[in-house]
Amino acid sequence: MIAKIWKKILLFVLIIACLFNVINKIVHKASMEDEVRASAQYVQEQIDNEKRNM
């Protein structure tokens, strides 16, 4: 009896945690422009580091 109640409670908590995670990712989603800019900056820094080490 108690096991069934705990199972339902934990399942409910799991569902709420998943929904919170999904909503949080949607709200704080980085724009594509920011992602591309960050990637380009990282690549440029790696190229500059390789040139300095030569």
C-alpha positions as CSV (number, residue, x, y, z in Angstrom):
1,M,0.0,0.0,0.0
2,I,2.7,2.5,1.0
3,A,4.9,1.4,-1.9
4,K,2.1,2.3,-4.4
5,I,1.7,5.8,-2.8
6,W,5.5,6.4,-2.9
7,K,5.6,5.2,-6.5
8,K,2.9,7.7,-7.5
9,I,4.5,10.5,-5.5
10,L,7.9,9.9,-7.1
11,L,6.4,9.6,-10.5
12,F,4.7,12.9,-10.0
13,V,7.9,14.5,-8.9
14,L,9.7,13.1,-11.9
15,I,7.1,14.5,-14.3
16,I,7.2,17.9,-12.6
17,A,11.1,17.9,-12.8
18,C,11.0,17.0,-16.5
19,L,8.5,19.7,-17.3
20,F,10.5,22.3,-15.3
21,N,13.6,21.3,-17.3
22,V,11.9,21.6,-20.6
23,I,10.3,25.0,-19.8
24,N,13.6,26.3,-18.4
25,K,15.4,25.3,-21.6
26,I,12.7,27.0,-23.8
27,V,12.8,30.2,-21.7
28,H,16.6,30.5,-21.6
29,K,17.2,29.4,-25.1
30,A,20.2,31.1,-26.7
31,S,19.6,32.5,-30.1
32,M,21.2,31.0,-33.2
33,E,23.2,34.2,-33.8
34,D,24.7,34.0,-30.3
35,E,25.6,30.3,-30.8
36,V,27.3,31.0,-34.2
37,R,29.1,34.0,-32.9
38,A,30.4,32.1,-29.9
39,S,31.6,29.2,-32.1
40,A,33.3,31.6,-34.5
41,Q,35.1,33.3,-31.6
42,Y,36.2,30.0,-30.2
43,V,37.6,28.9,-33.5
44,Q,39.4,32.2,-34.0
45,E,41.0,31.9,-30.5
46,Q,42.2,28.4,-31.3
47,I,43.7,29.6,-34.6
48,D,45.4,32.5,-32.8
49,N,46.8,30.2,-30.1
50,E,48.3,27.9,-32.8
51,K,49.9,30.8,-34.6
52,R,51.5,32.0,-31.3
53,N,52.9,28.5,-30.5
54,M,54.6,28.1,-33.9
